[in-house]
Amino acid sequence: MSIFLNKDSKVIVQGITGGEGTKHTALMLKAGTNVVGGVNARKAGTTVEHTDADGNTVELPVFGTVAEAIEKTGADVSVAFVPPAFTKDAVIEAIDAEIGLLVIITEGVPVQDSAEFWAYAQGKKTRIIGPNCPGIITPGEALAGITPATISGSGPIGLVSKSGTLTYQMMFELRDYGFTTAIGIGGDPIIGTTHIDALEAFEADPDTKAIVMIGEIGGDAEEKAAAYIQAHVTKPVVGYVAGFTAPEGKTMGHAGAIVADGAGTAQGKKEALEAAGVKVGKTPSETAELMREILKGL
């Protein structure tokens, strides 16, 4: 089992002919993902050549629109490698085409644009992950994004993280156990899928036995997640909050990671999570160790 993405997912790449799109399409195929085509209006009707997980050459068609790609291939997932200035249009196009899952890798999307496409997506069929995220991986089955597929295999842990690099580190630290699905949700102020969305899905997934949640300073997403865990999550959760040493008022790394007037601090988030019964590590390695102890007891 997995959440949101599995071996049967049919993936298209918006921006498949660009530098990042080309590189990561190759890596997604190598990870076993069923990539069925791509979108670039200026190169519609052409094909791009790649190698699949078995070493076979595959010719992937390039379509003019997401709607055409879905019609011709049956795609249900899109990964967007589109420059920030064009991301909003690409996202709205994917939503209008009713793609089931849209993973937006792009960093530097204007917050106003994210606010507009987030609002546009409400009540529609598309689940958005990102922007500014590494995407989602179900190890051994499929990768939609840029997470290195060789870090970890499949296993009983569900992972949701604001940070890309901490997603990779946690997968590496717990590679001896493995993961059902790992989602990097992104660290921008406005994102699609939240910690709570992932927690709800992991709680419902019978193969996920325990959950790692990685947050960071800024905003109140972790506090909201803590309240949700207390009310709705029966599986053990361990947490880590990045940014204990961050100075107040300074944006740290992600655009959403800013502490102002004492709100959004790592300490405050840690306390909220612990009050909900979540064991919180002081470092990623300590967090992984807490998860190991839990899994040994299951």
C-alpha positions in Angstrom: 0.0 0.0 0.0 1.0 3.6 -0.4 -0.6 7.0 -0.4 -1.3 9.2 -3.5 1.2 7.4 -5.7 1.8 3.8 -6.7 3.2 1.5 -9.5 0.0 2.0 -11.5 0.2 5.8 -11.6 0.7 7.2 -15.1 2.9 10.2 -14.9 3.4 13.1 -17.3 6.0 15.9 -17.0 5.1 19.5 -17.7 8.3 21.0 -19.0 9.7 17.6 -20.1 12.0 19.1 -22.7 13.7 21.6 -20.4 17.0 21.0 -18.5 15.5 20.0 -15.2 12.6 18.2 -16.8 14.9 16.1 -19.0 17.2 15.2 -16.1 14.5 14.2 -13.7 12.3 12.4 -16.2 15.4 10.1 -16.7 15.7 9.6 -12.9 11.9 9.0 -12.5 12.0 6.3 -15.2 15.1 4.7 -13.6 13.1 4.6 -10.3 10.5 2.5 -12.1 7.9 5.3 -12.5 5.5 4.8 -15.4 6.2 8.1 -17.2 3.9 8.2 -20.2 4.7 11.5 -21.8 5.2 15.2 -21.3 3.9 18.7 -22.1 5.4 21.6 -24.0 3.2 23.6 -26.2 6.0 24.7 -28.5 7.3 21.2 -29.1 3.9 19.4 -29.4 4.1 16.4 -31.8 7.7 15.6 -31.1 9.1 12.9 -28.9 11.9 12.6 -26.3 14.1 9.5 -25.9 14.9 8.0 -22.5 15.9 4.7 -20.9 13.5 2.9 -18.6 14.3 1.0 -15.4 15.0 -2.2 -17.4 17.5 -0.4 -19.7 15.1 -0.3 -22.7 14.9 2.8 -24.9 11.5 4.6 -24.6 10.1 7.3 -26.9 7.9 9.6 -24.9 5.4 11.8 -26.8 5.3 15.5 -26.1 1.8 17.0 -26.1 0.6 20.6 -26.5 -1.6 20.5 -23.4 -2.2 18.6 -20.3 -5.7 17.8 -21.4 -4.4 16.2 -24.6 -1.8 14.2 -22.7 -4.5 12.8 -20.4 -6.7 12.0 -23.3 -4.0 10.1 -25.2 -2.2 8.4 -22.3 -4.6 8.1 -19.4 -2.2 10.0 -17.2 -3.3 10.7 -13.6 -0.2 12.4 -12.2 1.7 15.4 -13.5 5.1 16.7 -12.3 5.7 20.3 -13.1 9.3 21.6 -13.9 8.2 25.0 -15.1 10.0 28.3 -14.5 8.4 30.4 -11.7 6.9 33.0 -14.1 4.9 30.4 -15.9 4.0 28.1 -13.0 0.6 29.6 -12.3 -0.6 29.1 -15.9 0.8 25.5 -15.9 -1.0 24.7 -12.6 -4.3 26.1 -13.7 -4.1 24.2 -17.0 -3.5 21.0 -15.0 -6.4 21.7 -12.7 -8.7 22.4 -15.6 -7.7 19.1 -17.2 -8.6 17.4 -13.9 -5.3 15.6 -13.4 -5.6 13.7 -10.1 -2.2 14.6 -8.6 0.0 17.6 -9.5 3.5 17.8 -8.0 5.0 21.3 -8.4 8.8 21.2 -8.0 9.5 24.8 -8.9 11.2 27.0 -6.4 10.6 30.8 -6.3 6.9 30.8 -7.3 5.5 34.3 -6.3 3.3 33.9 -3.2 0.5 35.8 -4.9 0.5 33.2 -7.7 0.5 30.3 -5.2 -2.5 32.0 -3.4 -4.4 32.3 -6.6 -3.9 28.7 -7.9 -4.5 27.3 -4.4 -7.8 29.1 -4.3 -8.6 28.0 -7.8 -8.0 24.4 -6.9 -10.5 24.3 -4.0 -13.4 22.0 -4.6 -11.8 20.6 -7.8 -10.3 17.2 -8.5 -6.6 17.9 -8.4 -4.5 17.3 -5.3 -1.5 19.6 -5.4 1.9 18.8 -3.7 4.2 21.8 -3.5 5.4 24.2 -4.8 9.1 24.3 -3.9 9.2 20.6 -2.9 11.0 17.4 -3.7 7.7 15.6 -4.5 6.5 12.2 -3.5 8.1 8.7 -3.6 6.7 5.3 -2.9 9.9 3.3 -2.8 10.2 0.4 -5.2 7.1 1.6 -7.1 7.1 5.2 -8.3 8.7 8.6 -7.9 7.0 11.9 -8.8 9.6 14.5 -8.2 13.3 14.8 -7.4 13.8 12.6 -4.3 16.8 10.3 -4.9 15.2 6.8 -5.3 18.2 4.9 -4.1 18.2 6.2 -0.5 15.7 3.8 0.9 13.5 0.9 0.1 9.9 0.1 1.0 8.8 -0.5 4.6 6.4 0.5 7.3 7.1 4.2 7.9 5.2 7.1 6.4 7.1 10.4 6.1 5.9 13.9 5.6 8.3 16.8 5.6 8.5 20.5 4.9 12.2 20.2 4.0 13.6 18.4 0.9 17.0 17.7 2.3 15.6 16.6 5.7 13.3 14.2 3.7 16.4 12.6 2.2 18.3 12.5 5.4 15.4 10.8 7.3 15.0 8.3 4.5 18.7 7.5 4.7 18.7 7.3 8.5 15.8 4.8 8.5 16.8 2.9 5.4 17.1 -0.3 7.4 13.3 -0.1 7.9 12.0 1.6 4.8 9.0 3.6 3.9 5.4 3.2 2.5 5.5 6.7 1.0 7.6 9.8 1.7 6.2 13.3 0.8 8.1 16.5 0.8 5.3 19.1 1.0 7.5 22.2 0.5 8.3 25.1 2.8 6.6 28.0 1.0 4.0 30.0 3.0 1.2 28.6 0.8 1.3 25.0 -0.3 -1.2 22.4 -1.5 -1.0 19.2 0.5 -0.4 19.8 4.2 1.0 17.8 7.1 -2.6 17.1 8.1 -3.6 15.8 4.7 -0.6 13.4 4.8 -1.3 12.4 8.4 -4.9 11.6 7.5 -3.8 9.4 4.5 -1.1 7.6 6.5 -3.6 6.9 9.3 -5.9 5.3 6.8 -3.2 3.3 5.1 -3.0 -0.2 6.6 0.7 -0.8 5.6 1.9 2.4 7.4 2.7 1.4 11.0 4.3 4.6 12.2 4.8 8.2 11.0 7.7 10.7 10.9 6.7 14.3 10.6 9.3 17.0 9.9 8.5 20.6 10.3 10.3 23.9 10.6 10.0 27.3 12.0 7.5 29.8 10.8 3.7 29.7 10.5 1.5 27.4 12.6 1.2 24.3 10.4 3.0 22.1 13.0 0.7 23.4 15.8 -2.4 22.6 13.7 -0.9 19.2 12.9 -0.3 18.5 16.6 -4.0 19.2 17.3 -5.0 16.9 14.5 -2.7 14.1 15.7 -4.2 14.4 19.2 -7.8 14.2 17.9 -7.5 11.7 15.0 -4.2 9.8 14.7 -3.8 6.4 16.5 -0.5 5.4 15.0 2.8 6.4 16.7 4.3 9.7 15.4 7.8 11.1 15.9 8.7 14.6 14.9 11.5 16.9 14.2 11.4 20.7 13.9 14.2 22.5 12.1 15.3 25.9 13.1 16.0 25.9 16.9 18.9 28.4 16.5 17.2 30.7 13.9 17.2 34.5 14.8 13.9 36.2 15.0 12.7 38.2 12.0 15.0 36.6 9.5 13.8 34.4 6.7 15.7 31.1 6.9 15.9 29.0 3.8 12.3 28.5 2.9 10.1 31.5 2.3 7.7 30.3 5.0 10.4 29.9 7.6 10.3 33.2 9.5 9.7 33.8 13.2 8.0 37.0 14.2 6.9 38.3 17.6 7.8 35.0 19.2 5.3 33.0 17.1 6.4 30.1 14.9 9.4 29.2 17.0 10.9 25.7 17.0 10.5 25.4 20.8 6.8 26.3 20.6 6.2 23.8 17.8 8.1 21.1 19.8 6.0 21.7 22.9 2.7 21.6 20.9 3.7 18.3 19.3 4.9 16.8 22.6 1.6 17.8 24.3 -0.1 15.7 21.5 2.0 12.7 22.4 4.5 13.0 19.6 8.1 12.2 20.5 10.3 15.0 19.2 14.0 14.6 18.5 16.5 17.4 18.9 18.4 16.3 15.7 17.3 14.3 12.7 19.5 11.4 13.9 17.8 11.4 17.4 14.4 11.5 15.7 15.4 8.4 13.6 16.5 6.7 16.8 13.1 7.5 18.5 11.4 5.9 15.5 13.6 2.8 15.7 12.6 2.3 19.4 8.9 2.5 18.4 9.2 0.1 15.5 11.1 -2.4 17.7 8.1 -2.4 20.1 5.5 -2.9 17.4 
